[in-house]
């Protein structure tokens, strides 16, 4: 076989059509990229709008100002101080932080609850700033464009949603795939994560914080991993796989080992500034903990949504999983569930209209019924999907408070599993109700409070707490899940109902 070399001019034109060589601000090396800095900023702006659609911004100006001020200080000492940086706290209980190209950084109030000091939070934010300064998002975009990735995953998501009877889900997923879901907040590769950890430590030092606070951050994440595994083991279940920072690649064990080595390389004689623990604790005093009332509250097997005025209770041995777009009551094996979703107003004002217009039901049986005094309709039959194919459809529509219509839909991995869980699914469905006085009394959101550490330790604090597995959770939230005790009288975090 004879090799044919392209003329230099033609090769250059092909490269320019697909991207160009840029200098990486961190490494100083030239690398091929399909994104210029202006492109990064434009993608970040577009992605930011999508993030605001997917998450609520945490409604606490003092917390937002604090995080923005800390972020701006860190970014000013980074490799890309020239960017216009944006820092946002999201109203999510997820233990997560992420960044978009062009200088958009997000932390959740969920991860803030588990940080012990300003320096710890600076480590989290420094890590995310590092993803931006090292152009990791642009690198992912370049590799995805050449591999044809990104859109496919979202298209599959759309197909799954369509199969559940939500018309238009494929179109929505296609739109999302062009922004955040294209991969900018997906897990980075091993070298990128380790590099971001190292940059987080470097940015701590540049701002006079001890780089070993990055060790504390990874330790917190490792403790979360251990806690989840311990709880699963106690319930006879396999250890769960987490999302966001908890699903990092490499593993948190690898990250912990590497960041210890990195931090130890800095001069041990350096005198670092106060870690800002007292300042930080005062900022997060009153911080919402767990789900917010706007998202609905899970309390054991119960789910309460005061804004919508509804409640459900999972059957014995089942659990509640509260998602952004739907609620699931899951059995112990996780292979059967009752899904609850609100019906978009455009789908219809009556149950018949929703079945006809929203689900494209073609044939079947409708049975009027009542759930705890609320008008309901059970339907079993068939529907037509977006491709014109006929699918089985089994749903219950119920009119909740304020004339809002909800769909309750059984789901399982196969027909046999569905049949085996019929009785429990009917119990779950029958729990749908308008909030009563007892429900409203139980539907109290939680918040972080500060309290001097008592002589009775975490055992004493646990007796007063409403948290499940209270002693372990209080140790976890105070960074002591692996052992140790605060000094008597030292301020510690507790969780109380508002």
ZIFENUR-V882303 format. One line per field, one symbol per residue. phi: phi as a letter, one per 40 degrees, with the letter a starting at -180 (. if undefined). psi: psi as a letter, one per 40 degrees, with the letter a starting at -180 (. if undefined). Layout:
# ZIFENUR-V882303
phi: ???
psi: ???
This chain:
# ZIFENUR-V882303
phi: .ccbccddccdccccccbiacbcccccgccacacbccccdccccccccccdcccbccccadcccccccccccccccbccbcccccbbbcccbcdcaaabbdghbbbbccccccbcbaccccccdccdcdcccccgccccccccccccgchccccccdcccccccgbcgccccccccccbccchcbccccdcccccccccdccccccbgbccccccdcccdcccccccccccccccgbcccbcbfccbcbcccccccccccccccccdccccccdcgcccccccccgccbgccdccgbcbgcbbbbcccgbaabccdgcbbbcbcbabbbbcccgbaabcbbccddccibbcccccccccfcbaibbbcaabfgccabcbbibbbcccgccbcbbabbbccdfgcbbbbbcaacaccccccbdccccccccccacdbcccccccbcbacbbacccccgcccccccccccfdcccccccbgbcchhbccdgccbcbbbcc
psi: hhhhhiiddddddddddeaihihhdddeihihiehiddddddddddddddddddiihhggddddddddddddddddeaefeeihihhhhigheigiiiiiiefhhhiidddddeieiddddddddddddddddefdddddddddddeficdddddddddddddefghedddddddddebdeeedeihiidddddddddddddddddefiheeddddddddddddddddddddddefiihihiibdefihaiddddddddddddeeiheehhiiiefdddddddehehihaiiddeihhgbeihhgddefiiihiiheiihhhideiihhiideeeiihhhiihhdeeieiddddddddefhdiahhhhahhfehhihhhhbiihadeeihiihhihhhhaifehhihhhiiididdddddeddddddddeehiihadddddeghiiihiiihhideaddddddeieiifdddddddeeffdeiiiiihehhihihii.
